[in-house]
Amino acid sequence: MSGKPTMNDVARTAGVSLKTVSRVVNGEPSVTPDLAARVHAAVESLDYRPHLGASMLRRNDRRTRTIGVLLDDVANPFSGAVHRAIEEEAHHRGVHVLTGSLGEDDRRERELTRAFRQRQTDGLIVAPAGSDQGYLSRFTGTPIVFVDRPPSGFEADTVVSTNVAGAAGAVRHLVAHGHRRIAFLGDYQRIATARERFRGYLQALGHRPGPVLHDIRGEAAAERATLTLLRRADAPTALFTSQNLITIGAVRALRRLNLHRSVALVGFDDFPLADLLEPAVTVVAQHPARIGRAAAGALFERIDGHDGPPREIRVATTLIPRGSGELIRTR
């Protein structure tokens, strides 16, 4: 066979009609499983690649059966779990997921949302990186759902954790174990969730904060900041770290100074192996799988025609005591 394989080639190889191949390629449910399996086998053996634009034009609903998902960093355990949940919900519907990591880059957010829309995705799920999403008002006809953080300058369905309540509960937990000098280590202040978690911290302390460090990004920066903090003469007896990578950096600093059994720690966001450390790390756990499923469900409702007012869906956090947050004040 010369040149790229065509749909006719797939039909001949599978021994089915051209119409059957078209139905299978477009994800229509009206094909029996045995015929669909023959078509899929032929597609794979020929390495056939359908033309997405033409496929969309032939479909009555003009959908591409793709959605775009833009998260902070899919390598981060939280973003990765949100992504996986969205992908599973999409798979059940025969929908493919195009994914991008934004890395807190406003320009990249705009570039990728534009690129995904040019690919005519049926909808977008976005964890906003920039401070203004007003530019999305030009994306008429494309359903958009925001996840993890609310948008600014644009109204749409949003799925978020109970950040203020979760942070306040974490700090009250430390207060209950005798701590009064509780430090806050936070992400970029321009991030809405970072501001909300700081608000919860202040709420729990009655606006009498201990040392406060903002704009910490990444494990290495968190480790440096924690080392500096703990070497002070008036070092805190407890730490509240407001993001999982900051928590990991703080754990490393505590162990370097051999203070991991005397300085209490509660982190916002769980992370892999947190329960296997000594002491295990007490966390305010978000539920990224629930968040991802809720975001996917909201998006598919919009794609299917729901036109009600924008909704805010809040997923409750859970405090998980494991040992590090239950250390009694000794300093």
Buried (B, 14 or more C-beta within 10 A) or exposed (E): EEEEBBBEBBBBBBEBEEEBBBBBBBBBEEBEEEBBEBBBEBBEEBEBEBEBEEBBEEBEEEBBBBBBBBBBBBEBBBBBBBBBBBBBBBEEBEBBBBBBBBEBBBEBBBEBBEEBBEEBBBBBBBBBBBEEBEBBEEBEEBBBBBBBBBBEEBBBBBBBBBBBBBBBBBBBBBBEBEBEBBBBBBBBEBBBBBBBBBBBBBBBBEEEBBBEBBEBBBBEBBBBBBBEBBEEEEBBBBBBBBBBBBBBBBBBBBBEBEBBBBBBBBBBBBBEEBBEBEBBBBBBBBBBBBBBBBBBBBBBBBBEEEEEEBBEBBBEBEBBEBBBBBBEBEE
